[in-house]
């Protein structure tokens, strides 16, 4: 269990505000932090990591990392941190970046195998693609099997195809290690796919907290349209099937016919259009 009760004045482009967080996170939860830029998401991650000061308390499994008398050094906090810009050691190979955290070659090989990076273990960061660098960064963050994994928009710099691939790998790693994870993201489809819980921050405060489907799905008026998207999920509600589809930065819900339910597969690229005011979904 992670218990967070912190306060910190912030000064930014949106003026002065207080980051005021009172939050409990269960072990193994995957929490996505959403909200406008400047709402305090990254600052919260940095406070949890011990990279910024705050007042209040931070308690992890009955151990205080922060209270009125004490702040545990960031190097001694049992965390992994995945940054948007990778933050790899340029003079270390992929494997050496992992072994710097912990001299466990077996675990390093296992993590690199899981992310299809073992064959590139002797490459230096400057010879890796963005997606490959982020895989190494993710593996490195898990080398000490941390109690808490923090990710600050880890996939935002990648192209959509690579982003989807790494999302699947993050899911696989989370299922195996069950690491409590907090991720900052602006991508609704990413949050829906990865998170078990979504928190929305606004002006330093949590204004919404719930399941991804309750926070992210918004139904608006119908109109003629034709868009390509990705089928994220098929949800059974009473006697009907509803498709959850990612279209750009939006999530939409479409009621499926029986035939569509049988032929569509989660993860498939689809075309969503209207015909005689009725939504139609076709696999691509």
Secondary structure, 3 states (H helix, E strand, C coil): CEEEEEEEEEEECCEEEEEEEEEEECCCCEEEEEECCCCCHHHHHHHHHCCCCCEEEEEECCEEEECCCCECCHHHCCEEEECCCCCCCCCCEHHHHHHHHCCCHHHHHHHHHHCCCHHHCCCEHHHCCHHHHHHHHHHHHCCCCCCEEEEECCCCCCCHHHHHHHHHHHHHHHHHHCCEEEEECCCHHHHHHHCCEEEEEECCEEEEEECHHHHHCCCCCCCCCEEEEEEEEEEEECCEEEEEEEECCEEEEEEECHHHHHHCCCCCEEEEEEECCEEEEEEC
